[in-house]
Amino acid sequence: MSSQEELVDSLSFDKKSLHDIFKTAWKNPKTKIRKEALALSVEYLRIFTVQAVIRATNEAQDEVGGSLIRLEVNHLEKVIV
């Protein structure tokens, strides 16, 4: 496994933080989420984020001819929209 793959595999989001974000959207304060569903949501968010960064990096490299100087917000905007 390459160091880049190891880095991608080590990235994650904090479950408590994501749970708190979900709670702000729930209308009923008694709404709960199972830990399996929360873990799945964290993994989905991780995969979505990694894919967005990879695609934005490719976009940035295409703009400068193959050598990436730095990734900017406009690169992310191009691949997400």
SETOR-749903 format. One record per residue (C-alpha): residue number from 0; y, x, z. Coordinates in steps of 0.001 Angstrom, whole numbers, plus 500000, padded with zeros to 6 digits. Each point is the difference from the previous one (the first is absolute). Layout:
// residues N
 resi  north   east     up
  NUM      Y      X      Z
...
END
This chain:
// residues 81
 resi  north   east     up
    0 500000 500000 500000
    1 503410 501398 499044
    2 502845 500356 502464
    3 501884 497238 498161
    4 497061 497606 500428
    5 499739 500949 503680
    6 503709 499282 500439
    7 499704 496599 498302
    8 496975 499111 502131
    9 501845 500958 503192
   10 502998 497748 499315
   11 500138 496713 501886
   12 502277 497398 501495
   13 500187 499150 503677
   14 498044 496815 500684
   15 502316 498888 502796
   16 503065 500414 497785
   17 498420 497982 497205
   18 498929 497345 502509
   19 503585 499790 501267
   20 501244 499577 496424
   21 497499 497210 499416
   22 501101 498267 503218
   23 503574 499789 498735
   24 498787 497942 497019
   25 497753 497597 501911
   26 501523 496617 500779
   27 497694 499228 502918
   28 500253 502536 502859
   29 496340 499307 500862
   30 498795 501297 496633
   31 497602 502926 500342
   32 498307 502439 497660
   33 496507 501384 500387
   34 499750 503765 500328
   35 497857 500176 496843
   36 502677 498166 498000
   37 502687 502272 501397
   38 497961 503102 499118
   39 499492 498658 496475
   40 503738 499324 499674
   41 500798 503558 501109
   42 497557 501403 497423
   43 501418 497782 497251
   44 503535 501135 500820
   45 498874 503648 500018
   46 498362 499690 496574
   47 502995 498133 498560
   48 502400 502651 501312
   49 497926 502943 498776
   50 499716 498439 496538
   51 503744 499357 499857
   52 500771 503611 500906
   53 497495 501359 497462
   54 501427 497822 497229
   55 503572 500883 500962
   56 499082 503687 499984
   57 498575 499639 496498
   58 503179 498212 498919
   59 502159 502794 501418
   60 497871 502670 498322
   61 500308 498195 496659
   62 503790 500006 500355
   63 500282 503734 500605
   64 497232 501119 497688
   65 497147 500644 502391
   66 501487 501878 502923
   67 501059 497795 502870
   68 503146 501075 501763
   69 500108 497084 502452
   70 499002 496390 500241
   71 502914 497581 500247
   72 500344 496305 500789
   73 500685 499133 496361
   74 496544 501343 499069
   75 498409 497625 502510
   76 502145 497127 498749
   77 498795 500543 496432
   78 496331 499692 500893
   79 500278 497179 502544
   80 502167 497653 497974
END
